[in-house]
Amino acid sequence: MSSSSTSLCVVGALGRVGSRIVALALDDERFVVSGAPLRDGATRASAPIIGASSRAIVPKTAAKPHDLPACDVVVDFSSPDAIARSIDIAAHHRAALLVGTTGLDDAAMSALKKFSTSRAVLVAPNTSMGIFALADAVAKTAKLLGAGFECSIIEAHHSKKKDAPSGTALRLRDAVRSSGHAMSDDQVVAIRGGDVIGEHTVRFAGPGEYLEFTHRATSRDLFARGALAAAAWLKDRDAGWYTMNDVLGIVA
């Protein structure tokens, strides 16, 4: 491993996004996947990780932090109940922590905030570069149009997505509110069905006209690529709380 590469420990490596993070990292010389701890009862054979590269990893089932190789960044795309373990792994290896898991409760967020006082932590329910560009545009548009335009958000995801509204929809709602717009929670609508990867539409409706911004995810690789870019940026950062805005250089 070269000094310029970023070594990753991927928690949730058998998931929809986690498996793509691993596959793309294995095919990119800028990254090394040093570990992928699995939950109890999981096996790699249950969801093979496919990459064009001949490089491979052998995840350890329910591995404890000291059983795993050292890493620069722990990347968690798993479930809210795995956050404590990811923090333990990052603490043990003095690694930064990137969390893309959605549906985090107050306890998980509090634990992550506390950990950010000692290591770099980035929490992003959506690692799409386009979504954060959208959030920036939405905030500026809400400020420009003012209270004369009512705002609504409609989001759609596959039927197996557990949280509703999505973390991304809430991020867009917060972007609208950051401009001083009094957008109400009942104007965020969630649709679940089929195999939709992710679609978010923000509408500003005013007298005689309306304006819409729409982002559609056509492949989960966009989240994986965004996560890898964020992980590379997060490596060697000072302790603190970061967002994708910091990665993209967007000033809120």
C-alpha positions in Angstrom: 0.0 0.0 0.0 1.4 3.4 -1.0 1.5 6.3 1.4 -0.9 8.2 -0.9 -3.6 5.5 -0.9 -6.5 5.4 1.5 -7.2 2.1 3.4 -10.8 1.4 4.2 -12.7 -0.8 6.6 -16.2 -1.2 5.1 -19.0 -2.0 7.6 -22.0 -3.2 5.6 -19.9 -4.6 2.7 -22.7 -7.0 1.7 -25.3 -4.3 1.4 -26.6 -2.5 -1.7 -24.2 0.4 -1.5 -21.5 -1.2 0.7 -20.8 -4.0 -1.9 -20.4 -1.4 -4.6 -18.0 0.7 -2.5 -15.8 -2.4 -2.0 -16.0 -3.4 -5.7 -15.1 0.0 -7.0 -12.3 0.4 -4.3 -10.8 -2.9 -5.4 -10.6 -1.6 -8.9 -9.0 1.7 -7.9 -5.4 1.9 -7.0 -6.0 4.9 -4.8 -7.8 2.7 -2.3 -7.1 -0.5 -0.3 -9.9 -2.4 1.4 -8.2 -3.7 4.6 -11.3 -5.2 6.2 -15.0 -5.8 5.9 -16.4 -7.1 9.2 -19.7 -9.0 8.9 -22.5 -9.4 11.3 -23.2 -12.7 13.1 -24.5 -15.3 10.7 -23.5 -13.5 7.5 -21.2 -15.0 4.9 -19.6 -13.4 1.9 -21.1 -16.1 -0.3 -24.6 -14.7 0.5 -23.8 -11.7 -1.6 -20.6 -11.9 -3.6 -18.6 -8.7 -4.1 -17.6 -8.5 -7.8 -14.8 -6.3 -9.1 -12.8 -6.5 -12.3 -9.5 -6.4 -10.3 -7.8 -9.6 -9.2 -7.3 -8.1 -5.7 -9.6 -9.6 -3.1 -10.4 -9.5 0.6 -11.6 -12.1 3.1 -14.0 -10.4 5.5 -14.1 -11.7 9.1 -17.5 -12.6 10.5 -18.4 -10.5 13.6 -14.7 -9.4 13.9 -13.7 -7.4 17.0 -11.8 -4.2 16.4 -8.4 -5.6 17.4 -8.9 -8.5 14.9 -9.1 -6.2 12.0 -6.1 -4.7 10.1 -5.4 -1.0 10.5 -7.2 1.4 8.3 -7.4 5.2 7.5 -11.2 5.4 7.3 -14.0 3.3 8.6 -16.9 3.5 6.1 -20.3 2.5 7.5 -23.2 1.7 5.1 -25.0 -0.8 7.3 -27.8 -0.3 9.9 -28.3 2.1 12.8 -27.6 -0.7 15.4 -24.1 -1.1 13.9 -22.9 2.4 14.7 -21.5 1.6 18.1 -19.3 -1.1 16.6 -18.1 1.2 13.8 -17.1 3.8 16.4 -15.2 1.1 18.3 -13.3 0.1 15.2 -12.5 3.7 14.3 -11.4 4.4 17.9 -9.2 1.3 18.1 -7.4 2.1 14.8 -7.4 5.9 15.3 -9.3 6.1 12.0 -11.7 8.7 10.6 -15.3 7.6 10.3 -17.7 8.1 7.4 -21.3 7.1 8.0 -23.8 6.8 5.1 -26.3 4.8 7.1 -29.8 6.3 7.2 -32.4 6.4 9.9 -30.0 7.2 12.8 -31.7 8.0 16.1 -30.8 10.6 18.6 -28.6 8.2 20.6 -26.6 7.2 17.5 -26.1 10.9 16.5 -25.1 11.8 20.0 -22.5 9.0 20.1 -21.1 10.2 16.7 -21.0 13.8 17.8 -19.0 12.7 20.9 -16.6 10.7 18.8 -16.0 13.7 16.5 -14.2 15.5 19.4 -11.4 12.9 19.0 -11.5 11.9 15.3 -12.8 13.2 12.0 -16.5 12.2 11.4 -18.5 12.7 8.3 -22.2 11.8 8.3 -24.0 11.8 5.0 -27.3 10.0 4.4 -26.7 10.6 0.8 -23.2 10.6 -0.8 -24.3 11.7 -4.2 -22.4 14.8 -5.4 -25.5 15.8 -7.4 -27.7 15.8 -4.3 -25.5 18.3 -2.5 -25.3 20.5 -5.5 -29.1 20.3 -5.6 -29.4 21.3 -1.9 -27.2 24.3 -2.5 -29.3 25.4 -5.5 -32.5 24.8 -3.6 -31.4 27.0 -0.7 -30.4 29.8 -3.0 -33.7 29.5 -4.9 -35.8 29.6 -1.8 -34.1 32.7 -0.7 -34.5 34.4 -4.1 -38.2 33.5 -4.5 -39.2 34.2 -0.9 -42.4 33.5 0.9 -44.6 34.1 -2.2 -43.6 30.6 -3.4 -44.8 27.5 -1.5 -42.3 24.6 -1.4 -43.0 20.8 -1.4 -40.7 17.8 -1.7 -41.7 14.4 -3.2 -39.3 11.5 -2.9 -39.6 7.9 -4.1 -37.6 4.8 -3.2 -37.8 1.1 -3.5 -40.2 -0.8 -1.3 -37.6 -2.2 1.1 -36.3 1.2 2.2 -37.2 1.5 5.9 -37.0 5.2 6.7 -39.6 7.6 5.3 -39.2 10.4 4.5 -35.6 9.7 3.4 -32.7 11.3 5.0 -32.0 13.1 1.7 -35.5 14.6 1.6 -35.0 15.9 5.1 -31.6 17.3 4.0 -33.4 19.1 1.1 -36.1 20.4 3.5 -33.5 21.8 5.8 -31.8 23.4 2.9 -35.0 25.2 2.1 -35.5 26.3 5.7 -31.9 27.5 5.9 -33.0 30.4 3.7 -35.7 31.5 6.1 -38.5 29.7 4.2 -41.2 28.4 6.6 -41.7 25.0 4.9 -43.9 22.7 6.9 -43.2 19.0 7.5 -46.5 17.9 5.8 -45.1 19.2 2.5 -42.5 16.3 2.4 -44.1 13.3 0.8 -42.6 9.8 0.6 -43.5 7.1 -1.9 -42.3 3.5 -1.5 -42.6 0.9 -4.2 -40.9 -1.2 -6.8 -37.1 -1.0 -7.2 -36.7 2.8 -7.5 -33.1 3.6 -6.4 -34.0 7.2 -5.5 -35.8 10.2 -6.9 -36.3 13.6 -5.3 -38.2 16.5 -6.6 -38.4 20.0 -5.0 -41.2 22.2 -6.2 -41.6 25.9 -5.7 -45.2 27.0 -6.6 -46.1 30.6 -7.0 -48.8 32.7 -8.6 -49.1 31.5 -12.2 -45.9 29.5 -12.3 -43.9 26.8 -10.6 -40.3 25.7 -10.7 -39.1 22.1 -10.1 -35.7 20.6 -9.4 -35.4 16.8 -9.8 -32.6 14.4 -9.0 -32.8 10.8 -10.2 -30.4 8.1 -9.2 -29.9 5.6 -12.1 -27.2 3.5 -10.4 -26.1 2.9 -6.8 -22.5 3.4 -8.0 -23.1 7.1 -7.8 -23.4 6.7 -4.0 -20.3 4.5 -3.9 -18.2 6.9 -5.9 -19.3 9.8 -3.7 -18.5 7.8 -0.6 -15.0 7.0 -1.9 -14.4 10.6 -2.8 -15.5 11.6 0.7 -13.3 8.9 2.4 -10.2 10.1 0.5 -11.0 13.7 1.5 -11.6 12.6 5.2 -8.3 10.8 5.5 -5.9 12.7 7.9 -8.4 15.4 8.6 -8.4 17.0 12.1 -11.0 15.8 14.6 -14.3 17.4 13.9 -17.8 17.1 12.4 -17.9 17.3 8.6 -20.5 17.0 5.9 -20.5 16.5 2.1 -20.6 20.3 1.8 -17.1 20.4 3.2 -16.0 17.7 0.7 -17.4 19.8 -2.2 -16.3 23.1 -0.8 -19.9 24.4 -0.6 -20.3 27.3 1.8 -23.6 27.1 3.6 
